[in-house]
């Protein structure tokens, strides 16, 4: 299991099959990188520049992230991204 440190969050991108208005299904190469992800694990927070970092994200949240943020990793044949909590723009409710 991967456990992020400090204000880091382990996410997995949510794959959306995309269809145009005319019904054509776009391949993964023809569409932009998705920005919706599921939170897999959350770091404990900590301290940054003398201020306490409180984590507002929790495991299982669906989030929107900055388009090209984070570090991509592969673990047990699964693709994940580790991002800073600052790279998460919103929680989808």
N, C-alpha and C positions, 0 to 999 in steps of 0.2 A: 504494500500500500504506500502511496505517496502522500506525505503530510507536508504541506507548504509551511514556510517559516514567515514570521512577522506579518506583514500586511499582504501577503501573497494569497492567491486563490487558484485552485486547480479546476479548470473547466473543460468541458467537452462540447464541441460545436454541434448544434442541432441541424441535421440535414433536412432541408425542405425541398421536396420535388417541386419544381417551378414549371408552370404551364403558362404560355402566352394567351392573350385574349382569343386568338384563333384556334387554340387547342394543341399547339405544338409543345411537347415536353422538351425543356432545355437540358442538355447534358451538363455535368458539373463543370466542364471546361468553358461552356458558353455563358455562364452566369457569374456574377461577382461573388467574392468570398462572403459567406453568410456572417452576420454579426450577432446572431442569437445563439446563446450557449446555456448549458446546464451546469450548475455549480456542483462539483464532485466532492471537493474538500476545501476547507477554509483554514488559513493560518490563525494563530492565537491573537494577533494584534501585537502590541508592544509599545515601543516608544520611538518617536522620531523627532529630532531637534528639540528634545526636552518636553515634548507633548505626548500624552497618551494617545495611542491609535486604537479606537474602538471599531470593531468589525460590524458592519451593518448587513453584510451578506451572510446567508446561511446555506448549508448543504441542501441541495434540491431546488434552490431558486433558479428561475429562468431569467437570464440577464442579457442586456445589450452591451457589447463591448466596442471600444475603439477599433476601427477597421483592421489595422495592421499591428496591433499590440501583442505583447507577450512573447514567450519562448515556447516553440513547438517541441514536444517530446513524444516518444513512442515508448509505451510500457505495456508489457504482456500483450503485444499485437494490437493495442488500442492507441489512437492518437489523442493527445491531450494538449492543452496550452496552460502555461502558468503565467498569470497576469498579476499586476499590482492592483489593489482595490481601486486605485485612482483611474485605472483603465476601464473600469466598469461604469457605464453611463447611466443605466437605469435597471430596475427590477421589473419584470413583466408579471402582473398580477392577474 
